[in-house]
Amino acid sequence: MVEEKFGEWNVGELLGKDVRGSVYRATSSQAGQPPCLLYHFTSLSTFLAGFSDRLTEYVRQAQKWNHPNLVRVLDGGVSEGRAYLVTEGVWSTNLENSLRAGNKPEWIQVLLIAMNLVSALRYLHRRGVIHRDIRPCRILVDPATREVRISHAGLEELFATETLTLNENPLDRAAF
């Protein structure tokens, strides 16, 4: 069996799929690095003009973000014609799955989640980044430590055919 790779990243177990592609557990070919997540984009939007350039710019910008409530972007690009993004491995439960399983958080936990979300979104907004897809499945909560992280920060911009800036009213845009 030939091991699949994206750049320096060794692809492991398939963790999930959605309309844009697949998510895998991955490891770096560099020794001592912890496991991470690799998103392989297979949707038609990856073939649109400029996607590769937008992905490269997104990775360059996202690697600069340093906030405890954001999932860190490690790498990304196009390898052998395949678009991919690598993030740190955050092995927490997303809020959507937790709620569906009947885990109703106490009001203090809801408040802590909200405060962490506001902190992360404020950090992004001060850098001109709009998340554009904040929803329970993008909110990761570690049940043991109660640490909260947001995934997919700014990622929707890669797939957008129109841009949205902080100076515009998103409700005026049909594409919103």
C-alpha positions as CSV (number, residue, x, y, z in Angstrom):
1,M,0.0,0.0,0.0
2,V,1.3,3.4,-1.0
3,E,1.0,6.1,1.7
4,E,-0.8,9.1,0.5
5,K,0.9,12.5,1.0
6,F,0.1,16.1,0.6
7,G,3.3,18.0,0.6
8,E,5.1,17.0,3.8
9,W,1.9,15.6,5.4
10,N,1.2,11.9,5.6
11,V,-2.5,11.1,5.3
12,G,-4.1,8.8,7.9
13,E,-7.6,7.9,8.9
14,L,-10.6,9.4,7.2
15,L,-12.5,11.4,9.8
16,G,-15.3,12.8,7.8
17,K,-16.6,14.2,4.5
18,D,-18.7,17.1,3.5
19,V,-19.7,18.9,0.2
20,R,-16.2,20.5,-0.1
21,G,-14.0,17.5,0.6
22,S,-12.6,15.2,3.2
23,V,-11.0,15.5,6.6
24,Y,-8.2,13.2,7.6
25,R,-6.0,12.6,10.6
26,A,-2.5,13.5,9.4
27,T,1.1,13.6,10.6
28,S,4.1,15.5,9.5
29,S,7.0,13.8,7.8
30,Q,9.1,15.7,10.4
31,A,9.7,13.6,13.5
32,G,8.2,14.7,16.8
33,Q,5.2,16.7,15.4
34,P,1.8,15.9,17.0
35,P,-1.1,14.6,14.8
36,C,-3.1,17.2,12.9
37,L,-6.1,17.5,10.6
38,L,-5.8,17.7,6.9
39,Y,-8.7,19.0,4.8
40,H,-8.6,17.8,1.1
41,F,-10.8,20.1,-0.9
42,T,-12.5,18.4,-3.8
43,S,-15.5,20.7,-4.5
44,L,-15.9,22.3,-7.9
45,S,-15.1,25.7,-6.3
46,T,-11.4,24.7,-6.0
47,F,-11.2,24.7,-9.8
48,L,-12.4,28.3,-10.0
49,A,-9.9,30.9,-11.2
50,G,-7.8,32.2,-8.3
51,F,-8.6,29.5,-5.8
52,S,-5.0,28.5,-5.4
53,D,-3.9,32.1,-4.9
54,R,-6.7,32.7,-2.4
55,L,-5.7,29.5,-0.5
56,T,-2.0,30.5,-0.4
57,E,-2.9,34.0,0.9
58,Y,-5.3,32.6,3.5
59,V,-2.6,30.2,4.8
60,R,-0.1,33.0,4.9
61,Q,-2.4,35.3,6.9
62,A,-3.9,32.6,9.2
63,Q,-0.5,31.3,10.2
64,K,0.0,34.7,11.9
65,W,-3.1,34.4,14.1
66,N,-2.3,33.7,17.7
67,H,-5.3,33.4,19.9
68,P,-6.1,30.7,22.4
69,N,-9.6,30.2,21.1
70,L,-8.7,29.8,17.4
71,V,-7.7,26.5,15.8
72,R,-4.2,27.2,14.4
73,V,-3.5,26.8,10.6
74,L,-0.2,25.0,10.0
75,D,0.0,24.7,6.3
76,G,-1.9,24.5,3.0
77,G,-1.5,24.8,-0.7
78,V,-1.8,22.7,-3.8
79,S,0.2,19.4,-4.1
80,E,0.1,17.5,-7.4
81,G,-3.1,19.5,-8.3
82,R,-4.9,18.7,-5.0
83,A,-5.8,21.6,-2.7
84,Y,-5.4,21.0,1.0
85,L,-5.3,22.8,4.4
86,V,-3.6,21.5,7.6
87,T,-4.7,22.6,11.0
88,E,-3.5,21.7,14.5
89,G,-5.3,18.6,15.8
90,V,-8.0,19.7,18.2
91,W,-9.6,16.5,19.5
92,S,-12.6,18.2,21.2
93,T,-16.3,17.6,20.7
94,N,-18.1,20.2,18.5
95,L,-21.0,21.9,20.2
96,E,-23.5,20.6,17.7
97,N,-22.7,16.9,18.3
98,S,-22.6,17.6,22.1
99,L,-26.1,19.1,22.0
100,R,-27.5,16.4,19.8
101,A,-26.2,13.8,22.3
102,G,-28.3,15.5,25.0
103,N,-25.4,17.3,26.8
104,K,-27.0,20.5,27.9
105,P,-24.4,22.9,29.3
106,E,-25.0,24.7,32.6
107,W,-25.6,28.5,32.2
108,I,-22.1,29.3,33.5
109,Q,-20.6,27.1,30.7
110,V,-22.8,28.8,28.1
111,L,-21.5,32.1,29.4
112,L,-17.9,30.9,29.2
113,I,-18.4,29.6,25.7
114,A,-19.9,33.0,24.6
115,M,-17.1,35.0,26.2
116,N,-14.4,32.8,24.4
117,L,-16.3,33.2,21.1
118,V,-16.5,37.0,21.5
119,S,-12.8,37.1,22.3
120,A,-11.8,35.1,19.2
121,L,-14.2,36.9,16.9
122,R,-13.0,40.3,18.2
123,Y,-9.4,39.2,17.5
124,L,-10.3,38.3,14.0
125,H,-12.4,41.4,13.3
126,R,-9.5,43.6,14.4
127,R,-7.5,42.0,11.7
128,G,-10.2,42.5,9.1
129,V,-11.3,38.9,9.1
130,I,-15.0,37.9,9.1
131,H,-15.6,34.3,10.1
132,R,-18.7,34.0,7.9
133,D,-19.7,30.5,9.1
134,I,-20.0,30.6,12.9
135,R,-22.3,27.8,14.0
136,P,-22.3,25.0,16.6
137,C,-20.4,22.6,14.5
138,R,-17.5,25.1,14.3
139,I,-17.3,25.6,18.1
140,L,-15.1,23.0,19.7
141,V,-15.3,22.3,23.4
142,D,-13.0,20.0,25.3
143,P,-15.2,18.2,27.9
144,A,-12.3,17.7,30.3
145,T,-10.7,21.2,30.3
146,R,-13.8,23.2,28.9
147,E,-11.4,24.9,26.5
148,V,-13.3,26.5,23.6
149,R,-11.9,26.8,20.1
150,I,-13.4,28.1,16.8
151,S,-12.5,26.2,13.6
152,H,-12.8,27.4,10.0
153,A,-12.0,31.0,10.8
154,G,-12.2,33.0,7.6
155,L,-12.2,29.9,5.5
156,E,-15.5,30.7,3.8
157,E,-13.7,33.5,2.0
158,L,-11.9,30.9,-0.1
159,F,-15.1,29.7,-1.6
160,A,-16.9,33.1,-2.0
161,T,-17.5,34.5,-5.4
162,E,-18.0,37.9,-3.8
163,T,-16.0,39.5,-1.0
164,L,-17.5,41.0,2.2
165,T,-15.7,43.7,4.2
166,L,-16.2,45.0,7.6
167,N,-17.5,48.3,6.1
168,E,-20.4,46.7,4.4
169,N,-23.8,45.6,5.8
170,P,-23.9,41.8,5.2
171,L,-27.7,41.9,5.2
172,D,-27.6,44.0,2.0
173,R,-25.9,41.1,0.2
174,A,-28.0,38.4,-1.3
175,A,-25.0,36.1,-1.3
176,F,-24.8,36.3,2.5
